[in-house]
Amino acid sequence: MATDKPMQLGMIGLGRMGSNLVRRLMRDGHHCVVSDVNAAAVAELAGEGATGADSLQDFVAKLDKPRALWLMLPAAIVDSILDQLEPLLEPGDILIDGGNSYYRDDITRAKRLADKSLHYVDCGTSGGVWGLERGYCLMIGGEDEAVAHLDPIFKTIAPGEGSAEPTPSRTRTRTDGTAPLGYLHCGPNGAGHFVKMVHNGVEYGMMAAIAEGLSIIKRADAGTSRQEVDAETTPLRDPWAYQYDIDVGEVAEVWRRGSVVGSWLVDLTADAFARSPSLDGFTGRVSDSGEGRWTVLAAVDEGVPVPVITTSLYERFESREAGEFADKILSAMRSEFGGHAEKKG
């Protein structure tokens, strides 16, 4: 069913998520003006019904007042785009950062823009490449009036009430909040990205636990391999206890059904194994885009222990061989104090 409150929204940044946000909005009857450094991405969405713009000046000119502009950009370039947009905008216009900016930057930006009577809304957006069909979980920060004005946009983008079973003990009615619809005004500027930051930190920990558990299962046949006997190798004490050849992909599949750890992450893991049982297309280099680091920093400031999230962040550093020099030092020390020669391979 199309929205009963169609709005116009400008989208800057037409990557995987930006493009699909536009498509989801247009499907529901909203009107979108789009801009990107990639002219082909603009042309593609224009062919689907959006209004394309070939410059930021053209983009702003095609938006109705008060303008609503959504930035779906890497955190590192948001400020440079804001610098270009600021002189083009007028009092009452609303800027939305839907990417993964650091929440402290939101606080600074909002104050700067408020001096020119411009509104700033930070919107943590979760859903990835599946959001077009599933909807996006939205965590929103900003002034009440600006957020309320954008409510029809958020309502369309979010998954909606039927996306999850009702919480059994929840007594709030639909008028008490929008969380059951998949979007939430978390508080003033920065609050949305703060919640999204921690969300991603939790995601790091959950992903690491699933990956580590399946890795233990994959090595459950360790006792079937020839054991090396030398001073540099810890012996496997009971090889008879590790004689299992277990299909890890099938384990992920069965965990999807009725298991306490069943989740969308396990669903996606099972699908990855179904496409490639050996995960041949991956090298194991795991990136981090900042949110896990910022979550750990916030935890330190708050005095909150987060050993799981912290370890999962360090594990990502290790996956990129960031600990290689430390490992060389460890090996050197073993050689110095005990004459231990490095094992090759």
URPEVEN-V469726 format. One record per backbone hydrogen bond with DSSP energy under -0.5 kcal/mol. CO is the residue of the C=O (numbers start at 0). NH is the residue of the N-H. E is the energy in kcal/mol with one decimal. If there is no record, write none. Layout:
BEGIN
CO;NH;E / CO;NH;E
END
This chain:
BEGIN
6;30;-2.9 / 8;32;-2.1 / 9;11;-0.5 / 9;69;-3.9 / 10;12;-0.6 / 10;34;-2.2 / 11;71;-3.1 / 14;18;-2.5 / 15;19;-1.3 / 16;20;-2.4 / 17;21;-1.9 / 18;22;-2.2 / 19;23;-2.5 / 20;24;-2.3 / 21;25;-2.7 / 22;26;-2.3 / 23;27;-1.0 / 24;27;-0.5 / 24;29;-2.3 / 25;28;-1.6 / 27;2;-2.8 / 30;8;-2.6 / 31;50;-2.9 / 32;10;-3.1 / 33;52;-1.6 / 34;12;-2.4 / 36;38;-0.9 / 37;40;-0.6 / 37;41;-1.5 / 38;42;-2.6 / 39;43;-2.3 / 40;44;-1.8 / 41;45;-2.3 / 42;46;-2.0 / 43;47;-0.5 / 44;47;-0.7 / 44;49;-2.4 / 45;48;-1.2 / 49;51;-0.6 / 50;33;-2.7 / 54;58;-2.5 / 55;59;-2.7 / 56;60;-2.1 / 57;61;-1.3 / 59;62;-1.5 / 66;93;-3.2 / 67;9;-2.7 / 68;70;-0.5 / 68;95;-3.3 / 69;11;-2.9 / 69;71;-0.6 / 70;97;-2.5 / 70;98;-0.5 / 73;76;-1.8 / 73;77;-0.6 / 74;77;-0.8 / 76;80;-1.8 / 77;81;-2.6 / 78;82;-2.3 / 79;83;-1.2 / 80;84;-2.2 / 81;85;-2.8 / 82;86;-0.6 / 84;87;-2.1 / 84;88;-0.9 / 85;88;-1.0 / 89;92;-2.1 / 92;118;-2.7 / 93;68;-2.9 / 94;120;-2.9 / 95;70;-3.7 / 95;97;-0.8 / 96;122;-2.9 / 101;104;-1.2 / 101;105;-1.2 / 102;106;-1.6 / 103;107;-1.7 / 104;108;-2.9 / 105;109;-2.8 / 106;110;-1.7 / 107;111;-2.1 / 108;112;-2.9 / 109;113;-2.2 / 110;114;-1.1 / 112;115;-1.5 / 112;117;-2.4 / 113;116;-2.0 / 116;91;-3.0 / 118;94;-2.9 / 120;96;-2.5 / 121;140;-3.1 / 123;125;-0.5 / 123;138;-2.5 / 125;136;-2.5 / 126;129;-1.2 / 127;130;-1.4 / 129;132;-0.8 / 129;133;-2.4 / 130;134;-2.5 / 136;125;-2.6 / 137;139;-0.5 / 137;183;-1.8 / 138;123;-3.1 / 139;185;-2.8 / 139;186;-0.9 / 140;121;-2.0 / 142;146;-2.4 / 143;147;-2.6 / 144;148;-2.1 / 145;149;-1.4 / 147;150;-1.3 / 149;152;-1.1 / 149;153;-2.0 / 150;154;-2.9 / 151;155;-1.5 / 152;156;-2.2 / 153;157;-2.4 / 156;135;-2.4 / 159;162;-1.6 / 160;163;-0.8 / 165;167;-0.5 / 166;169;-1.7 / 172;175;-1.7 / 173;176;-1.0 / 177;180;-2.1 / 177;181;-0.7 / 177;182;-1.2 / 178;181;-1.5 / 180;159;-2.8 / 181;137;-2.3 / 183;139;-3.0 / 183;185;-1.0 / 186;141;-2.2 / 187;190;-2.6 / 189;193;-2.1 / 190;194;-2.2 / 191;195;-2.2 / 192;196;-2.4 / 193;197;-2.1 / 194;198;-2.4 / 195;199;-2.3 / 196;200;-1.8 / 197;201;-2.7 / 198;202;-2.1 / 199;203;-2.1 / 200;204;-1.8 / 201;205;-2.6 / 202;206;-2.7 / 203;207;-2.4 / 204;208;-2.3 / 205;209;-2.2 / 206;210;-2.6 / 207;211;-2.9 / 208;212;-2.4 / 209;213;-2.3 / 210;214;-1.8 / 211;215;-2.0 / 212;216;-1.8 / 213;217;-2.3 / 214;218;-1.6 / 216;219;-1.6 / 218;221;-1.7 / 219;243;-1.9 / 220;223;-2.3 / 221;224;-1.0 / 227;229;-0.6 / 229;232;-1.3 / 234;236;-0.9 / 235;238;-0.6 / 237;240;-2.2 / 238;241;-1.8 / 241;222;-2.2 / 241;223;-0.5 / 243;245;-0.8 / 245;247;-0.9 / 246;250;-1.7 / 247;251;-2.4 / 248;252;-1.8 / 249;253;-2.5 / 250;254;-2.4 / 251;255;-0.7 / 252;255;-0.7 / 253;256;-1.6 / 255;257;-0.8 / 258;261;-1.1 / 262;266;-2.3 / 263;267;-2.7 / 264;268;-2.0 / 265;269;-2.7 / 266;270;-2.0 / 267;271;-2.1 / 268;272;-2.2 / 269;273;-2.0 / 270;274;-1.7 / 271;275;-2.0 / 275;278;-2.1 / 278;281;-1.8 / 283;285;-0.7 / 284;286;-0.6 / 289;293;-2.5 / 290;294;-2.2 / 291;295;-2.0 / 292;296;-2.3 / 293;297;-2.4 / 294;298;-2.2 / 295;299;-2.2 / 296;300;-2.4 / 297;301;-2.4 / 298;302;-1.1 / 298;303;-2.6 / 302;304;-0.5 / 305;309;-2.4 / 306;310;-2.3 / 307;311;-2.3 / 308;312;-1.9 / 309;313;-2.3 / 310;314;-2.3 / 311;315;-1.3 / 312;316;-1.7 / 313;317;-2.5 / 314;318;-1.9 / 315;319;-0.8 / 316;319;-1.1 / 316;321;-1.9 / 317;320;-2.1 / 320;323;-1.4 / 322;326;-2.2 / 323;327;-2.0 / 324;328;-2.0 / 325;329;-2.3 / 326;330;-2.5 / 327;331;-2.5 / 328;332;-2.6 / 329;333;-2.2 / 330;334;-2.0 / 331;335;-2.2 / 332;336;-2.8 / 333;337;-1.9 / 333;339;-1.5 / 334;338;-1.3 / 338;340;-0.5
END
